């Protein structure tokens, strides 16, 4: 959850997001609140090339709570899935 606390740098506060609401930053990173009320984040990795998508919920066997990928399309698809599934 620490990664979500960094969000207050430029966009509205994630605490005020409503379920289903998504915001994007200028660099393409996305932040939202899932249908179930969990915070979801898609961000660029800093230490290596690629993207990370996370949700502040316990992972489930059928839906992971974190995905690392080099593909922008896969990252966006994972973000959308976590927004629906959690």
N, C-alpha and C positions, 0 to 999 in steps of 0.2 A: 504494500500500500504506500510505501514511501515515495515511489515514482509518481503517484497521483498528487502528492503534496506539492510537487514542483510546478504544478499546472498554473498557479496564480501569476505567471509571468506573461501578461499581455492579453489573455482572453478572459472571459467572464469566469467567475468562480464556479468550480465543478459542483459545489454544494447546492447551487441554485438550479442546476439542470433538472429537468423533469424527465420521467421515464420516456424513452424513445427519442429524446432530444440529442442532437449531435452538433458539434462545432468543429471547425477546421482552422488550423493556423496557416500563415502565409507559406510555410515550407511543406504543407501537405499533411502534417501530423493531424490526427483526428482524436477527439475526446467526446465521450458521450455517457449517457446513463441508459443501461439496458432496460428492456421491458419489465424485468423483475427488480429494478432499482439499483443494480450494481454499476460501479464505474468501470468503463472500458476505455482503453488507450491504445492507439497505434502511433508508434514513434520510430524515428530513425535510430539505429544503433550508433553509438558513439565510438566504441572500441573496435568494431569491425564493420564491414560492409553489410548492409541489410536492414531489416526492420524487425521490431518486436511488437506483438499484440498481446495485451494482458487484460484480465478482468479481476476485480477484487472479490473473488468468490472462491470457495473450495472447488478444486477440479473434480469433474465427474468422469467416469470411465469412457463415456461416449462423446464428451465434449471437454477438451483440455482447457485450462485457464490461462495458458501461455503458448504462444507460437513464435518461433524464430524463423525468418525466411529471407532469402535474397531477392525475391520477386515482389514487386509492388502490387501486382494483381492478386497474388496469394495473400498478402497482408490485408488488402482491402476486403477480400472475401472472408477472411477470418474475423475481421472487425465486424462485418455485417452479421456473421453467424453468431458471434458472442453477444451482439446486441439483441438478437432474437432468442437465443437459447438460455441466456441467464437472465 
